[in-house]
Amino acid sequence: MAGFYTYGPLGKLLKNNVENSIRKVFVKHDMFEVECPTIMERKVWEASGHLGGFTDPLIKCTKCKSNFRVDKLIEEHNPDLVVGVTKDEDLLRILKEANLKCPICKGAFGDEIMAHSLMMKTTVGVDTEAYNRPETATTTYLPFLRYNEFFRGKYPFGVFQIGKAYRNEISPRQNVLRGREFTQAEAQIFIFPEQKNNEMFDKAKDAKLPLWTEEMQKGRKEPETIKLGDAVEKKLIKTKSYAFTLNLAWELYQEMGIPVERIRFRQHHSDEKAFYADDAWDLEVNLKSYGWYEMCGIHDRTTYDLKQHEKFSGKELQARDENNVKQTQHILEIAFGTDRPTFALLDIFYEKKEKEEGKTVFRLPYHLAPLKVAVLPLMNKKGMPELAREVYEMLGDEFQCIYDKSAAIGKRYLRNDERGTPYCITIDFDSLENKDVTIRDRDTTEQKRVKIEELTETLKKLLRKKLTFADI
């Protein structure tokens, strides 16, 4: 039963903040959120191709009989090697050349690779065969005709979904990076083919992204920072609209707090790309724990999905263009999970404090912190707890706060540094007389006095980066 995880109080708050950052960016670009079922009948997954072809290569240890996903074993052993879509005989050859053994018992692997279905089967009612969705995309496509009504036939338009998905992974490992139950966030842009080089996407042309093309990968060259407009002209990227989706993914991961120097876009190899994809790149993040790791897939899926569901449902899934001609929409997709960027934040920003052995601090961007403010009475006497409670309740209307009164004040500061809390508010003897408090910054440990009546607005400005701590 590996691959199922519980998020505790702080982890859930952090993940909520990641997902709200995603919503903020998508909504800014005029996309609307939808929520669709997580379970669908068999026919839906036949149409999407998941039921017949959504498999991973499985190999068994001859000694302990444990099962493993071959391609991931190889990539874990050699992070610079991108296996992609590789034939079984080539996977076995690479496995033997690297002399890879079972990670559990060090036994040898067998000579057979089996196709393992990732679909999780269930039964609805008495006897209706159904499956848990392995991604949110398919269920997002099915209401297409409703979208066409809502957007009044005006294209392009985008919708997105944040919700649970399920994959019956062979051997889930690496924490929440590879789970059997996870949260996905996927956006789908519906567009006519003649709009793919429309001027409305020109606002992304001057954005500079670190692109790692197939040619660079094969030549073992580093990614190059290239203007998207130039990348389109050089045909590294096929269309302006696809360049826009790359830039949107770039914006998303910056809003989620991932440092730009840890991001690159890797072009899918020609033999790796899905047969229906006209263009496909992955956004990868350089983790401290695992090196470069795929975080997001950006695909031009062309007409594949709507045509498949039209064929299997017998329902016409087309729209009229500006010339009143019926066409099947192309779909541009940004697909990623929210568990991976949440893990990435912990991996990148949780660190040991300099010059303080055994002490740690979670230095993630302040707007993503699980708790924004901790309210601390200096002592549990002489009216300080009562005033601290008043301040806590006042701030609780605006921020996710915690009231912390146990242990010495220094230990409470360290406790909140470890939680990632940006600001600690201390109520002391002077607070009782002057109606002010001490505000402490997590990263600098500097402290300033602020009037209680000005505290809420000061914190708002600090968290929105409209005020620096030095300006207080």
N, C-alpha and C positions, 0 to 999 in steps of 0.2 A: 504493500500500500504506500510505497514511496511516491513523492511527487504531489502531495497534498499538504498545504501549509496554512498555518494560522498566523494572522497579523495581530500582534498585541496592540494595546492602546496607542503607543507612540508610532508603531509601524503603520497602523491604519490611518492615523492622522497624516503621516508623511505621504502615504499612497493617495489619500484624498487630495492633498495639495498638488501632487503630480497630475492627477486627473483633472483638477480644476484649472491647472495651467494649460492643459491640452484644450479644454473647452474654451478658454479665453482666446487662444490663437485661432481655433476654427471659427468661432463666432465672429471674431474680428474680420475674417475673410468671407463673411456672409453665408456660412454653412449652418445648417440646422441639425440638431441632434434628434435621433430616433431611437426607439427601443423595440427590438424584435424578439420572437421566441428563441429559446436556447435549444429546443427540441423540434425536429421536423421529421415527417414521414420519409420512408425509404426512397420514394420516387424523386424527392428533391435532391438527395445526395447522388442518385444515379445521374440526374441531369447535370449536376455541377462537376461530375467526374471524380468526386471523392470516394465513392463506394468502390469503384474499380481500380483506382490508381493512387490513392493516398496511403502509401506504404513507406516503411523504412527498412533498410537492409539489416537483418538480424543474424548474428552468429552466436554459437553456443560454445562454452568452455567444456572440453572433453572430461575435465577432472571434477569440477564442482557443479557443472551443469547450469551455471549462471548464463543469462542472455545479455547480449550487448549490441548496441548500434554501431556497426562497423565504421561508417564514415566519421562519426564523432570520436571514436577511439583513435583513429588515425590522425585527425585534426588536433586532438588533445596532445598527442605525442609530438606532432610537428605543426605548431600554430601557423607557420608560413605557408603551409600546403592547403590549398582550397580544393577539396575533393569534388564538390558539386555533383553533377549527374555522371556517375562513373559506373561502368559495367562491373558485374559481380566478379568476373575473372580478374579484372584489374585491381579491385579492392583486395582480393585474396593475395595477389602478387605483392602489393604494397605492404600488406600485413606481414607477410613472410619475410620480405626484404628488411623490414624494420625489426624483425624478430619480436613482435609484440606479444606479451603474455597476458593472461587474465589478471586484471587489477585486484581481484579478490584473493585468489589462491596461487597465482603465478603459473597456472596450468596452461596447456597448449589449446589453441582453438581448432575446431573441426575444419573440414574442407568444403563445407556447404553453407551458402548464404540463403536465407529464406526471406520472402517478402512478408513483412509484418504489418497488418492493417492498423492504422491509428484511430479508426472510428470506434466510438463507444456506443454499443448497442443497448437499446432499452425497449420496453413494450408499453404502448399507450392503450388504456382501456383493457379489453380482454385479449385481443390478438393482433393489434396494429403494430407492425414492425416500424421502429423509429430509431433515430440516432441523435446523440448530443452533438451540437455543432462543433466542428473543429476550428472554426474561425467565425467572425461576425459577418464577413462579406456576403456570403450567399443569402443569409436571411435579410440583409440590407437590400439586395437586388429585387426581391420578390414583389414589394409594393411599388414597383416602378410607375405603373399607371396612376397611382395615387399621387406620387411626386409630380408627375406631369400636370395633374390638375392643380396641385397646390402652387406650383411655380408658374402656372398659366402658360405652359409651353415655351417659356423663355429659357434659352440655353446659352452658355453652360450653367449648371447649378451643382451644389454639393451638399451631401448629407454625411453625417458621421454617427458612429455608434460606439459606446464604451460599455462592455459587458463581458460576462464569463464565456469561456470556450474550453473545450476538453479534447485532449489527445491521449490516446492510450500508448504513451511512450514506452519503449522497450526497457530502458534503464535510466530513469530520471536521476540526474546528478547536478552538481554545481548550484546547489541551493535553489532559489526561485527562478533562476535563469532557464531551467528546463523542468517544467512541472506538467502534471497530467491535468490539473485544473488551473486556469490562469485567467487574467483579465486582459482583453484586447481593446485597442482603440484604433478604429479603422475609418478612414474617410474615403468616400467615393465621389468623384466628379464626373457627371454625365455631360457629354459634349459631342457635337456633330464633328465629323472628320475635317470639314472645311474650316472649322474654328480653331484648329490646333496651332495655327500660326497667326492667330488674331492679335491685334495690337494691344488688347486689354491685358495681355500677359507681359508686356514690355517693361512693366515696373520691376520685374525680377532680373532684367538683362544685365544690370550693373553689379549684381550681387556676386561676390567672389567666394567660391567653394573649393575645398580640397578634393579634387577628383583623381581617382586611381583607376585609370582605364585598363581594359584588358591587355593592351599592348604594354603598358607600364608594368603590369603584374608579371607578364611573361618575361620581360626584360629585367625583372627584379629592381625596378626603379621606384623611387618614392613618389607619393601623390604630388600633384602640382595644383597650386591655387590658381584657378582660372575663372575669368568672368563668364557668367552663364551665356551672355550674348555671344561671346567669342566661341564658347563650346558648341553653340547651335550652328554658328557659321562654319566651324571646322567639322561639323557633323559628328562630333563626339556624343552629342545629344540630338535626338531626331527632330523634336519640335519645341516651339516656344512654350506650349502648354505643359509639356513634360518638364521643361526647365523650371516652370512655375511650381510644380509639385515638389521638385528637389529643394527649391528654396523654401517652400512651406515646411518641409521636414527639418531643414536647417534651423528655421525659426522656432519650430516646436521644441527641439532639443536644447536650444539656448534658453528658452522660457522655462524649461524643466531644470535648468541650472547646470547642464553639462558643459564644462569648459570647451571653448572652440578648438583649442589645441589638441584635444582628445577625440576629435571627430574627423572622420574621412568618409567619402562616398566611393564604394567599390563597384565597378561595373561587372555585371554578370558575364561570364565567358559565353561565347556563342553556343557551346555544347552544354551549358548549364541552364541557360534561359528556358523558361517554360515555352511550349510550342505556340501558345496563343499570345505571348508577350511581344510587343513591338519594341519595347525598351524596358530595361530592368536594371536597377542599381540598388545596393544596400547601403544604409547608413550604419557605420560601425563606430564603436566607442572603445578607446584604449583603457581597459580596466587594470587596476593594480594587481588583482588576483589572477586574471586569466588572459591578459593581453588584449589584442583586438577582437572584439566580439560583435556579432551582428545584433543590431537593435531595431532596425526598421527596414522594410522592403517597400520600394517605390516602383510601381509597375504601370505600363500602358497595356491594359488587358484587351484593347480593341473591342470587337463586338461579341467576343466569345460567350460571355455569361448570359446576356439577354437572348442571344440566339438559342443557346442551349435550353433555357427555361421556356422560351417560346415553343421550341420543338416538343418538349416533354409535357407541357401544360396544355397545348393546343390553343393558347391565348396569345393574340398578337401583342408584342411588346415593342412598339415603334412609336415614333413621334414625327410630326411634320416640321420641316425646316422652314426658313424664311421665304422659300419659294413654294411652300405648300406641298412639298414632296415628302412622302413617307420614307424614313430612314431608321435603321437600328443605331442606337447611340453607342459611341465608344465610351469606355470607362477608364479613368485615371485613378489609381489607388495608392493610398498611403496606409501601410499596414504595420502595426507594431503592438507590443504589449505594454502594460503599465508596470508590471512586476520588474522587468529588466531595468528601466530607468530608475525605479525606486532602489533596486539593489545597487545600481551604479553610483547613486548619491552616497550610499553608505560606504561603498568601496573606495570612492575617491576622496570623500571629505572627512571620514572618521579617522582620526590620527592621534598620535601621542603628543603630549605637550612638551615643548622644548624646555629643558632645564628642570622638569618636574617628573621624576621617574615614577612610573606607575599611574600617572594622571593622563586622562584622555579628553579630547574635545571633538565635537561634531561640527565642523566649520562649513556647513552647507549654506547656500544663499538664504538670507534672512526671510524672504517671502515664502520659502518652502518649509521653514522650520515647523515641526509638529506643534510645539508650544511657542507662542510668540513672547509671552511675558510670564515671569515668576514673581510673585509678591511675597516678600520675606519680612516678617517682624524681627527686628534685631534681637529682642528678648521677649519672653512670654510673660511680661508683667508691665505694670505702670501704664496701662492703656494702649500699649503698642499693638497687641493682637487685635483689639477692637478697631483701631484706626486702619490696620492692615486689611481687615475684613471689608471695611467700607471701600477702600481703594480697589480691592480684588473684585468686589461686586460691580463697582463703577466700570472698571476696565473689561469685565466679562461681557458687557454689552457689545463690545467692539472686537475683542481679541480672544483667541483660545489661550486661556491663562491657567496657571496652577498656583495654589496657595501652599506654601511650604514653611513650616515653623519648627521642624525637628532638627537637632544637631547644631553645631557651631556654624556661624555665618559663612566662614571659609569653606566648610564642607558642603554647604548648600549651594554656594557659587560653583564649586567643582561638579556637583551633581547636575546642575543645570547646564554647565558647559558640555557635559557628556550627553545630555539630552538634545543639545543643539539650540537651547533657548537663547534668542538674541539679546534680550534685556531682562535684567533682574532689578526689581524695585524694592529698595530697603526702607523700612519705616523705623526710625530711631528716635532718640530723645528729642532732637531738634525738630523732628516732624510734628510732635505733639504741640510744640509752641509756635513754630513758624508755618505750619501747614504746607510743608514741602517734603520731598523725598529724595533719596539718592537713586539715580539710574545708572546701572553698570552695563557697559558694552561687552559682549561675549568675546570678540576677537582681540580687542585691544586691552581689555580689563580696566579701561578708564572709567572714572566715575564723575558725575555731575549732579548738582542740585537742581530740581525742577519743582515749581509750585504744583500742588495737587490739582488745582483748577485748570492748569495748562497741560497736565500729563497726557491725557487722551489724545489731544491734537498733536503734541510733540511726538508721541509714538507713531501715530498715523503717518506723519511726515517722514520720520526715520525709516519706517518699513516700506514706504513708497519711494524712497530715495529722493525725496524733495527737501531733505534736510540732512546734513552730516552731523556726526556726533560732536565734531569740533565746533560747530556753529551754535550749539546749545548755550 
